[in-house]
Amino acid sequence: MKQITVLLAEDHRIVREGFRCLLKHEPDIEVVGEAQTGRQAVQLTAKLRPAVVVMDIAMPLLNGLEATRQIRKDFPDTKVLILSAHSDDAYVEQMTDLGAAGFLLKQTSSHVLATAIREVQKGNTFFNPVLSRCLDRRRRKSPGVGKSFKKKTNQLSSREVEVLQLIAEGRPNKQVAVELGVSFKTVDKHRQHLMAKLNIHDVAGLTRYAIAEGIIESSVRLTIT
């Protein structure tokens, strides 16, 4: 039996351990790696080439939205299955537009999670039934929904989204430079480009924008200077 290789991307260790424990009872599924940040998820996908990445949305350094975009762009054979506490229709809409093959809530049973992994690995889509019904209703009522939601964010490069998230998480430019392995001047240039593209001219404004776009959670503890 050919096993489906899976990478778990979730910033809470106890949650990752729970997922691994649940999936170890599935004879055709093998968890080959774990990532606690979105950046690690991208790096481990490049290294391990898993068939499926089970991705949380809210993660430090690089959120699940941007990680999904990078993975689907660079490794199109890897499927991304979102497993999140968020049930907002806008998240579902955005993740599918970014290339996610499925979306489940964290309350999902192990049986449904395993079924979803198998389905997306085959090239199918799989959504939590409640979310699927809500999304269908949302699209029927507003055929253009989702188009304006990502309009400004789509103007940003992947690196600019990374810088935006780190700034919104309260990291000063020097720390952002260390995290990304670039110079202070490069970070400052990205920051200026962000503000110009978004027409936002202070850190508080960037933070509010990042929260509104789902780049960080509103519950993230921020230090704005």
N, C-alpha and C positions, 0 to 999 in steps of 0.2 A: 504494500500500500504506500503510494507516494504521499508524503506528509506536506501539509501546507505550512510554510514557515511564516512566523508572525513576530513582529516587533511591537512591543508595548511602549507607548509614549505617554507618560503620566507623571506629574511632578510629585505626587504623594506616594512615598514608598509603600505604605501599608495597602494602598489601593492597587498598586502594581503587583504586590505579592498576592493579593486576593485574586486578581485576574489570572495570574500564573497558576495558582492553585486550582482554580476552576477549570482552566484549559488543559491541565496535565492529565485529566481524566478522558480527554478526547483523543482516541488513538491516531487520528489522521491530522492532528494539529500539533505543531512544535513551536514553542516560544524560543526564539533564537537570540533575543536581545531585549534590553530595557533602556529607555531614555527618560531622563527627568527634566529635560528642557527641549524646546522645539529645535534648537540648533543641534543637540545631540541626536535627535530623531533624524535629521537630514544627514548628519555624518554617518550614523550607523546604517542608514538605508544605503548609502554609497558603499559601505564596507560589506554589509551582509546580504544586500539585495533580497530582502524578504518578499514573500508573495503579497502579504497584507501588513499594513501598519495600522494598529488600533490607536487612534490619536485623540487626546484630550484637547479642548480648545484653549483653556486658560493655563498657560505655562510660562515660566520666567524666561528672560533673555530673547526668546523667539516664540511667539504664540502659535497655537495649532493652525490658525488660518494661514499665516505666512509659510509655516513649515509644510503644510499641505500643498500650497502653490508651488513651492520649490521642488518638492518630491515629484509631483505630477509633471512638472516641466522637465526635470532632469532624469527621472526614472519612470517613464510612462507605463512600464510593465508592472510596477508595484501599485496595488490598490490601497486606497486609504478609507478606513472605516472610522467615522467619528463616534466616540463614546463620551458623552458629556452630561453634566448636570443641567445644562442650559436647554430649555425647551422652547425658546423664542423662535417663532417662524422665520424671522429675519436671519438668524444664525443658520438654519437649515438651508434657506435659499442661498445664502452666501457660500456655504461650504460646498453645495452641489455645483454652483457656478465655478468654484475653484477646482473642481475635479474629484471631490469625494464621492465614493461609490455608495456610501450608506451613512446613516445617522441613527444612533441608538442613545437612549437615556441610561444613566448609570444604574438606575433601578432595575434594568433589564436582567432577566434570569440567565444563568450560565448556558442553558439550552438554546435560548434565542441568540445569545452572543456567538456561540459556536455555529449555529445555522447561518447567521449573517456573514461570518468569516468565510464559510464555504461558498455562499452565494456570490459575494463580491469577487472571490478568487476565480470563479467561473466567468466573470465578466458581467454579472447581473448587478442590479441595484437592490438595496435592502434598507428599509426605513422602519423605525418604530411605528406600529400601526396607527397610534394616535397622531403622531407627527405627520404621517403620510396623509391622513384625512384632512388635517388642518392645512397642510400645504396645498392640497388639491383645491380646497375651498378658497384659500387665499389667492391662488392663481386664477380661478374662475371669476372671482369678484374683481380682481385687479390684474389683468393680463401683463401689465408693464411693471409689476411689483419687483423690487430688487434692483432695477436699473439705476435709480438715483442713489440707492443705499451705498453703492461702492464707487460712485463716480469719482470722487476726489482721491480715494485710496488707490484706485487704479492708475492715477497719475504718478504714483510714487514707485521708485525702484525697490527691489527686494532689500537692498542695503539701507535705503531711506526708511523703510518700514521697521527694520531692526533698530536703527538709531532712534526712531520715534518711540518705540516701545521702551527702550532703555531710559530715554529721557523722561517718559511718562512714569516710569517706575521709580524716579527720583535719583537716578545716577548722574553725577556730574560729568562734564565732558572728559576729564582725565580718566575716569573709570570706564566710560563708554569706549574710549580709545584702547584701553587695556583689554576689555572684553572682546572687542572686534579685531584686535591686533593691527590697528592702524594708528596714524599719528594724530596728535591733538588737533592740528590744523585741518586734517581730513574730516574729523568729526565736526569741527566748527563749520566747515563748508557744507556738509550734509545738513546740519542744523539750519543754516541760512537758506538752503534750497527748500527744506521742508516748510519753513515759515512763509517763503515766497509763494510756493505752490498752493499752500492751504490758506494763504492770506490770514495767518495767525501769527502774532508777533510776541507772544510770551509763553513761558513754560506752562503756566496754569491753563492757558488756552489749548496748548498741545495735549495736555493731560485730559482735559474734558473731551477733546476730539477723539483721543485714543479710547476712552471709555465708551463714547457714543458709538464708535465703529467696532467695538468688541475686541480691540487689540489688547487691552488689559481689562481686568475686572474692576468694578467700582469698589470692591472689597479689598483690593491691593493696598497695602499701607504705603502711602506716598510721602516723600519729603521734598517739598517744592521750595527751591531757593531762587 
